[in-house]
């Protein structure tokens, strides 16, 4: 029965992170921490790294904190929560940074309804270069309207 709860907590955390990605993007990245996110919309540097990458570090620290709590206390829920956050971060990196922005030259020829929808939704978000007016959504659960033929 414990494995059932472990998997349930992992999946719930993974799905909750989609909400957190949307919330953080809309109210933090396009809000009071715009100065860290702006270089993601308007490349103003020559480095491969972006100030925007600081958000990955933040969520990695949150994930590692749950691992630490699980290891050091009886809070076993920290393991599936930490792994759920880590799995979402890896998925987000794969979809957003590798597939969409091509920070590594992989998945260039992916052309199916999901790939086109994700690319279309992200392109609409990036057409606004400023802090305001950028439509914000999660990365995995994009509104269905972007998946038209």
C-alpha positions in Angstrom: 0.0 0.0 0.0 2.9 2.3 0.7 4.0 2.1 -3.0 0.5 3.2 -4.0 0.8 6.4 -1.9 4.3 7.0 -3.1 3.2 6.9 -6.8 0.1 8.9 -6.0 2.2 11.6 -4.3 4.7 11.6 -7.1 2.1 12.1 -9.8 0.2 14.7 -7.8 3.4 16.6 -7.3 4.3 16.4 -11.0 0.9 17.7 -12.0 1.0 20.4 -9.3 4.3 21.6 -10.7 2.5 22.4 -14.0 0.3 24.9 -12.0 3.4 26.2 -10.2 5.2 26.7 -13.6 2.2 28.7 -14.9 1.9 30.7 -11.6 5.6 31.4 -11.4 5.8 32.4 -15.0 2.8 34.7 -14.9 3.2 36.4 -11.5 6.9 36.0 -10.7 8.8 35.9 -14.0 6.6 38.4 -15.7 6.2 40.2 -12.4 8.7 41.3 -9.8 11.6 39.1 -11.2 11.2 40.2 -14.8 14.8 41.3 -14.7 15.9 37.7 -14.5 13.4 36.4 -17.1 13.7 39.3 -19.7 16.8 37.8 -21.3 14.8 34.8 -22.2 12.5 36.9 -24.4 15.1 39.3 -25.6 18.6 38.0 -25.9 20.9 40.7 -24.6 24.0 38.7 -24.0 26.5 36.4 -25.7 26.5 33.6 -23.1 24.8 30.3 -23.5 23.5 30.7 -20.0 20.6 33.1 -19.3 19.7 34.9 -16.1 16.4 33.0 -16.5 18.2 29.8 -15.6 18.2 30.9 -12.0 14.6 29.6 -11.8 15.8 26.1 -12.6 18.3 26.5 -9.7 15.5 27.6 -7.3 13.3 24.6 -8.1 16.3 22.2 -7.8 17.0 23.6 -4.3 13.3 23.0 -3.4 13.5 19.4 -4.7 16.8 18.8 -2.8 15.3 20.2 0.4 12.5 17.6 0.2 15.2 14.9 -0.3 17.1 16.2 2.7 13.9 16.2 4.9 13.0 12.7 3.8 16.5 11.4 4.5 17.0 13.2 7.9 13.5 12.9 9.4 10.5 10.6 9.3 8.9 12.7 6.6 9.0 9.9 3.9 6.6 12.0 1.7 9.7 14.1 0.9 11.0 11.4 -1.4 8.0 11.3 -3.9 7.6 15.1 -3.6 11.3 15.7 -4.4 11.3 13.2 -7.2 8.0 14.7 -8.6 9.6 18.2 -8.7 12.8 16.8 -10.2 10.9 14.8 -12.9 8.8 17.9 -13.8 12.0 20.0 -14.0 13.6 17.4 -16.3 10.5 17.2 -18.5 10.3 21.0 -18.6 14.0 21.3 -19.6 13.5 18.6 -22.3 10.3 20.2 -23.8 11.1 23.9 -23.3 14.9 24.3 -23.5 15.8 21.4 -25.8 12.7 20.9 -28.0 11.4 24.4 -28.3 14.4 26.7 -27.9 17.0 24.2 -29.3 19.6 24.9 -26.7 20.9 21.5 -27.7 20.3 20.5 -31.3 17.9 17.6 -30.8 14.4 16.8 -31.8 14.5 19.3 -34.7 12.5 17.0 -37.0 9.7 16.2 -34.5 6.5 17.0 -36.4 3.3 15.7 -34.9 0.1 17.4 -33.5 1.6 17.7 -30.0 4.9 19.1 -31.2 3.2 21.7 -33.5 0.8 22.7 -30.7 3.6 23.2 -28.2 5.7 25.2 -30.6 2.7 27.3 -31.8 1.7 28.2 -28.2 5.2 29.1 -27.2 5.7 31.2 -30.3 2.6 33.2 -29.5 4.0 33.8 -26.0 7.3 35.0 -27.3 5.9 37.4 -29.9 5.6 39.9 -27.0 9.1 41.0 -26.0 8.0 43.0 -22.9 6.9 42.2 -19.4 3.2 42.6 -20.2 0.8 41.0 -22.6 2.6 37.6 -22.8 0.0 34.9 -22.6 1.1 32.5 -19.9 0.4 28.8 -19.7 2.0 25.6 -18.5 4.3 23.7 -20.8 2.7 20.3 -20.8 -1.0 21.1 -20.5 -1.3 23.8 -23.2 -4.8 25.0 -24.1 -6.4 22.8 -26.7 -6.8 25.7 -29.2 -3.1 25.5 -30.1 -3.5 21.9 -31.3 -5.5 22.6 -34.5 -4.4 21.3 -37.8 
